[in-house]
Amino acid sequence: MLNFIIDASLRHRFAVIALSAVLAAWGAWSAARLPVDAFPDVTDVMVQVNTVAPGTSPEEMELQVSARIEAAMGGMPGLKLVKSMSKYSLSQVTLVFEDGTDVWKARGQVLERLQGVELPGWGGKPEMGPVATGLGEVFHYVVTARGTDPTAARTHQDWILKPRLQSVPGVAEVNSWGGFERQVQVAVDTARLVKHGLTLNDVLEALERSNLNVAGGVARGSGEDLVIRGVGAAATAEDVGGVAVQTVDGLAVRVRDVADVRDGWKLRTGVVTHQGRGEAVLGLGFMLMGENSRDVTARLRARFEEVKAELPAGTGARVLYDRTELVDKVLRTVRTNLSEGALLVVAVLFLFLGNFRAALIVASAIPLSMLFAASAMVQAGIAGTVMSLGAIDFGLIVDSTVIVVENSVRRLDSDTTGRPVREIVADAVREVRAPTLFGELIIMIVYVPVLALHGVEGKLFRPMALTLIFALAGSMLFSLTLMPALASLLLRRGRAHAEPWIVRTLRRAYAPVVRFAVEHRALVLGAALLTVAGSVPIALRLPTTFVPKFDEGTLVVSAVRFPGVGAEESARFSTRVERLLLDRFPPEIRDVWTRSGTPEVATDPMGMEQSDIFVTLRPRGEWTKARTREELVRAVEGVLRPLPGLAFVFSQPIEMRFNEMVAGVRTDVGVKVFADDFEQLRELAGRVAAVLARVPGAEEPQPERLTGQPVLEVRLDPEALSRHGLRAADVLDLVEAAGGRQAGEIRDGQRRFPLAVTLPDSVTATPETFQNLLVPTPAGSRLPLARLARVRRVSGPLVINREWGKRRAIVSVNVKGGDLGGFVREARRRIEAELGAELKSKGARVEFGGQYENLVRAAGTLAWVVPLALLLILVLVGATYGNLPDSLRVFTGVPFAAAGGVLALHVCGLPFSVSAAVGFVALSGVSVLADMVMVSRIRQLAEEGLAVKDAALEAAQQRLRPVLMTALVAGLGFLPMAASTGVGAEVQRPLATVVIGGLFTSTLLTLFVLPTLYVALRGRRPA
């Protein structure tokens, strides 16, 4: 079959070239439409259900809202996790579905279940979060108004910018964070209410019945229909003040007689500051799930620039974070690495082949194979990312073409028969067709088990494996068809193809060394065995991590202060931190902004005591205080640590959201503590943190802060209420009014603002004034609240987290040195030794999450994936040679290459990660190709009658050039990735380092150990 394909390609050379041109054109068309992104989106299919109930405590949100929604969601197909968070005024239930679940189907199921959930009247309406993934937050912009007016800035964001940006195709949500959301407030004076014999409910009812428009149908007459519309909605504060509450003796008691009507703002749940200048409003653009971030962000920016011109004078708006910048930086890194790798490959080809035409033929396989891969990527729905494109090695792609063209050059050099070039090329291609074809098949097949990875690691590495398989498939196709056709047209016999000087020099140096190796077999084989054996203890001591940290060019500093911090204090603190950073790091920091609390849509719910400080960085060439990101983090940490009462965690936008959405924590490791009793949970989390602090490598373990929310508790006295003829609702209505009771809305043109009934600031200013609030009684007297209830300051829960209905606390910790696996093993041992018995007696348990959770799952998969890959290699090699001894000789390249990969990681100080593991899988296939070329030639010469020793030495001489070329083009193709410091290079570096180190040792095996091993096992008998 292979001979038929080769002969047909040579007979119809011009047709093959024309078909190849068509494939290339199709590939170019596909490449222009290939979606690109910085990083694969690895978050699960999730649906969030948010319920807002202003002023409600975390315990009530848990019991009355979160628990009821959780119970309703059980048993849905594909549901793998239900977790909830109950905070002050907010319940968020997150439903995680199996990979492959259609998100729209999942949302439909959730919506159907929500219809049957009965919540208390105060519980609010459950709403699903935006159809976006955890990494869908692609666009940040800041809005400021003249005089730093946060109310005007928020109004412009909500009514000008947000509607226009939300209409951009591919946008799931535009969220607002910070500022003052305008609210028209009716501040009721209880003394005046009593004076007129009214209650709070009288005011509410009057506003609700007076502030509305109605439709009255149609009036027919005189040949026309008139639409009847009744207009009673208030448009101004004056209109609200003129609403009649009651009429006494023909005189109306109006709202303004019992209350002050004013412009105010809704209860604040979030604060944003910017550039050390005080408060601002932040807009967040979320990408619709399945969209391409680069395209959506580009459309958002274009629309933003268009709408910005429509803002009122004095209003500023500026983009702070744009995912396109990161994507472009990553693509620049990938483009640089690929182009540099291609140049190195072409240089090696020209240097070793000594002929521009031959080098050009081999080099043409690079763009053709990549265009073929681009077509397949578009069909498979794979985006171009640092993972799918960044791990492509052009050396691997051209390996088979190198061998085909090199053998054609060698046969043409030595031909004295005068046969046509086409026949000589056909013989040369047939001679190496088996090892090259099976070598490439082996490289392709060893990547197939990578497709078995699932979860986060599968989403990371499957695109890379598929892309390389596509490129290798294209290379294999062209090496059997187009390359022989081009070689027969462009190559010539004779001196034009004389070996270049470097090959002649290497042959002269190689001949005595390989002869020495063959004649001193025990010494050479012993050294090889010691090399492999010596790498084993080094491999066992390598630090382990999930994947290397990806430098996004932006820092996020998560800061936690003492609970109970107000919005104004939070803004003051963050402004101080921003000024400090800008003053200390002007060459490094471009923008800094801080978001505290929770945005309008609770996509990232935090307490007001929690802040995320975003820092965008200038190009690294402008830095003066640090050379690397790690140095800059240490310098920033040194500036912030002295600030009192603070805890800091350093991260990056994508990394933070990735950890938070996938594992529920923002750090490398999260120890989850489960217990039913809240106090026990808090105590156990603190004790686990104390144990972790003593584990080497721990970086300030922080137990999740569960309690400390200052609460002004109003506990009613039933006897006092009955004594004065009051019901609980009579008092609680006034308590609820402290946060505002909704009474409709005010319409200002197309804009609508909520109308709320509240208590005056003089009443709610302090606990002392609040407990003196006068409550009217049916008898007409007024009693202070302290006479009817116990008013006291207590400390309540900040947040209550649950997984599958069980309360959970997390102890977060980052790991110094990168040895994630070693740290967790030691931490698990110490927790079990010190707390195991107590945990068991209290019905509690601990689990390890975060990046470690992904590492364990990946290690479990690789435990059977790697042996399967090795077995596949052995089966294919056995199918090539038909006997076990020769198959095992070729297979010796695998452990020898693995030893080189381990040594390379150790020397470069890199931990073993999933990226490195994939490098070892790839290396196991690459290392076999050169061995197959060498063993195949030894067998051919032995079958022609040469003694085994002479056949081995002659084959070593003949195959020196292709072996060196294949190793050099593969190794040098990865060299730019291993040396790169660009954005995104961190993920590529372990894989490239493993392959380069492994190719070094496997090439030594092929050139020296393999001929020696062949002679040692076969003696002088013919093969």
C-alpha positions, 0 to 999 in steps of 0.5 A, a space after each residue: 500500500 505504501 509503495 503504491 502511494 509513493 509510486 503514484 505520487 511520483 508518477 503524478 507529481 504535478 497533480 500531487 503539487 496541485 492538490 497540496 496547494 489546494 489543501 494549503 489554501 484551505 488551511 490558510 482560509 481556516 487559519 484566518 478563522 481560527 478562534 484565539 485565546 490566551 488560555 483554555 477555559 477550564 472551568 466546569 459547567 456551572 449555574 449560579 442562583 443568587 437571592 438578595 434579601 437586604 438586611 437579612 442575616 447569614 443564618 436566616 439566608 442559610 436556613 430559609 433560602 440556601 437550604 431550600 434551594 439546595 433541597 430542590 436541586 438534588 437529583 438533576 441529571 449530570 449534577 456533580 456538586 451543590 455548594 452554597 454561600 450565605 452572607 449578609 443579604 445574599 444567598 448564592 447556590 452554585 450548581 456544578 455539572 459534569 463536563 459536556 453538559 449543555 449549559 442551556 439545558 442545565 439552566 432550563 432544569 434549574 429554572 424549572 426546579 426554582 418554580 417549586 421553591 417557596 421562600 419567605 416573603 422577605 426572601 427576594 426572588 432567586 435569579 440565575 447568574 449570567 451565562 458565563 464561565 469563571 474566566 468570562 470576566 474579560 473587560 474592566 473599565 472605570 467611570 468617574 464624574 466631575 468632582 468625584 461624584 459617585 452617584 452621577 458616575 453610577 447613574 451614567 454607568 447604569 443608564 448610558 454605558 451598561 445598556 449599550 455595552 450589553 447589546 454587543 454580540 457575545 456579551 453575557 452581562 455588564 456588571 456595575 460595582 461601586 458608586 452610589 445607586 440613586 434612591 429617592 427616600 422618604 425619611 419618616 419622622 415617628 414623632 410626626 406620625 404619632 402627632 397625626 395618628 398615622 403609622 408607617 404602613 399608612 405612608 407605605 400604602 399611600 405611596 403604593 396606591 398613589 405612585 402608578 400609571 394604569 391602562 384604561 382600555 379604548 374610548 370609541 367615538 367619532 370614527 376613531 379609537 382613543 387609548 385611555 391612559 391614567 398617569 399618576 406616577 411621581 416624577 420628582 421628589 416634590 411629587 412624592 411629598 405631595 401625596 396625601 396620606 390621610 384626610 382629616 376634616 377636609 385637610 390632607 396630611 401629605 407625605 411631606 408633613 410626616 417625612 422628609 423626601 430626599 435624594 439618597 442611595 441604596 444600601 451599599 454592598 460594594 466600593 471601588 477606588 481607583 489610582 489613589 484618587 478616591 471612589 469611582 465606579 467599575 464596569 465589568 464585561 462578561 463574555 457569553 459562554 462559548 464565545 471567543 474572548 479576543 473577538 468579544 473584547 475587541 467588540 466591547 472596546 470598540 463600542 466603549 470608545 463609541 459610547 464614551 463620546 456620548 457621556 456628559 461633560 465632566 464624566 470620564 471613562 477609561 479601560 483598565 483591563 482588556 483580555 485582548 492585551 493578554 491574548 496578544 502578548 501570549 500570541 506574540 510569545 507563541 509566534 516568537 517561539 515558533 518562528 525562532 524554532 522554525 529558523 533554527 530548524 531550517 538552519 540545521 537542515 541547511 547545515 547538514 544537507 549542504 544544499 538549499 533545495 534539499 533544505 527548502 523541501 524539508 522546511 516546506 513541511 512546516 507551513 504545510 503541516 501547520 495549515 493542515 492542522 489549522 483546518 482540523 482545529 477549526 473543524 474540531 472547535 479547538 482555539 489557538 491558545 498557549 496550550 494548543 499552539 505553544 507546544 508545537 515543535 517543528 522539529 517533530 513535524 519535519 522528522 520524517 521528511 528529514 529522513 526521506 530527503 536525507 536518504 534521497 540525497 545520500 542515494 543520489 550522491 552515491 548513484 553511478 547507474 545513470 537511472 532517472 532521478 525519479 527511480 532513485 528517489 522512489 528507492 530511497 523513500 521505500 528504504 526508509 518508509 517503514 521506520 519513518 511511518 511507524 516512527 510518526 505513528 508512534 509519536 501520534 499514538 503516544 499522544 492519544 492517551 493524553 486525550 484520556 485526561 479529564 477535568 481541568 488537566 484534560 481541558 488544558 492538555 487535550 487541545 495540545 495533543 489534538 493539535 500535534 496529532 493533526 500536524 503530524 498527520 499532515 506531515 505524514 501525508 506530505 512525506 509520503 506524497 508531496 516530498 517525494 514529488 518535490 525531491 524528484 523535481 528539485 534534487 540532482 545527482 552527483 557532486 552538487 549533493 556532496 556532504 557538507 564539511 560539518 558532516 564529514 568532520 563529524 563522521 571522522 570524529 564519530 568513527 573511532 568513538 563508536 568503534 571503541 564503544 562497540 569493542 568495550 561493550 561492558 564499559 558502555 552498557 554499564 555507564 548507560 545502566 548507571 545513568 538510568 538507575 541514577 535518575 530514579 532517586 532524582 525523579 523521586 525527589 523532584 518537587 511536584 505541582 499541578 501546572 506552572 503559574 501563568 504570568 498574566 502581566 497583572 497582579 491581584 492582591 486580595 486583602 482582608 481586614 477586620 469584619 464590620 468595616 464600613 464602605 467609607 472606611 474600606 474606600 479610605 483604606 484602599 485609596 491609601 494602599 493605591 497611593 502607597 503602591 503608585 509612590 513606591 513602584 512608578 516604573 512598574 505599575 500602570 494602573 491600580 484599582 480596588 474593588 471591595 464587597 459585592 457587585 450589583 450581580 453577585 458574580 464575585 461576592 465578598 464582604 466589605 472587609 475583603 478587597 481585591 487590589 488589581 495592579 496592571 504592570 508596565 512592560 518589563 523593560 521599564 522596571 527598575 525595582 524588580 527583574 521578574 514577577 516573583 521579585 516584584 511580588 516580594 517587593 510589593 509584599 514588603 511594602 504592604 506587610 507593615 500595614 496593621 490588621 491586614 492579611 494579603 494573598 497574591 494572585 492574578 485575575 485568571 489564576 484567582 478566578 480559576 482557583 476560586 471557581 474550580 476549587 473554591 479557594 484563591 490559593 495553591 492549597 485549600 484544606 476543607 473542614 466539614 462540621 455541622 456545629 458552627 462553633 466547632 467548625 470555626 475552632 477546628 479551622 483555626 487548629 488546622 491552620 495552626 498545624 499547617 503553619 508548622 509544615 515546611 513551605 507553608 506561606 501564612 495559612 489563613 483560616 476562613 473568617 467565619 464570625 465577627 460580623 457586628 450586629 445590632 440585634 433587636 430581640 423583642 420582648 413578648 410580654 412588653 408588646 402584649 402589655 402595650 397592645 402591640 404586635 411584633 410586626 408593629 415594631 419590626 416594620 420600623 426596624 426594617 425601615 432602618 434599611 429602607 422599605 420599597 414603595 415603588 419607583 420614580 421615573 426621570 424620563 427613560 430612567 427609573 429609580 427606586 422609592 423607599 421609606 426609611 428612618 431619618 439618619 438621626 435615628 440610625 446614626 448610633 446604637 444609642 439613638 436607635 434604641 431610643 426610636 419612638 414606637 407608637 402604640 394603639 393608646 396613642 402614646 410613644 415608647 422608646 424601642 428599648 422598652 419593647 425589645 432588648 437592643 444589643 451589639 453582638 458578633 454574628 457569622 460573616 458567611 456560612 458555606 456548605 457543600 452537599 448540605 454540610 457546613 464547610 470552612 476553608 484554610 487557605 495556604 500558598 506553598 513556597 518552593 513549588 513542591 505542592 505534592 510534598 507539602 500536602 503529604 506532610 500536611 496530611 500526615 500532621 493533621 491526621 496525627 494531631 487532630 485525627 481522633 478529635 475530628 472523628 469524635 466530632 463527626 468532622 472531616 478534612 479534605 484537600 482542595 485547590 490545585 492539589 485536588 487537580 494534581 491528584 486527579 491528573 496523577 491518577 490518570 497518568 498512572 495508567 496513561 503512561 504505561 498504556 503509552 509505553 505498551 502501545 510503543 512496544 506493540 507498534 515497534 514489534 509490528 515493524 520488526 516482527 521479533 521481540 529482541 529488536 523491538 526491545 532494543 529500540 524500546 531502550 530509548 524510552 528509559 534513557 530519554 526519560 533519564 535525560 528529562 529527569 536530569 534536565 528538570 533537576 538541573 533547571 530547578 523545575 518541579 514535576 508538573 502535568 506539563 512535564 508529564 506530557 513532555 515525558 509522554 511525547 519524549 517516549 515517542 520521539 526517542 523511538 524514531 531515531 532508534 528505529 532508523 538505526 536498527 532498521 539499517 543494521 538489519 538491512 546490512 546484516 541481511 545483505 551478509 555483513 557480520 553483526 559488528 560490521 553491520 552495526 558500525 556501517 549503519 552507525 556511519 550511514 545513519 549519523 546524519 539523519 539521527 543527528 538531524 532528527 535530534 537537533 531539529 526536534 531539540 532546537 525546535 523546543 529550545 525557544 520555548 525552554 528559554 523564553 521569558 514571554 507571557 505564557 512561556 511558563 506553561 511551555 517551559 517544563 514540557 520543552 525542558 523535558 524533551 530537550 534533556 531527553 533527546 540529548 541522552 536518547 541521541 547518545 544512546 542511539 549513536 553509541 549504546 544502541 550499536 553496542 547493545 546490538 553487537 552484545 546481544 547478537 554477537 558476530 552471527 548474521 541477523 
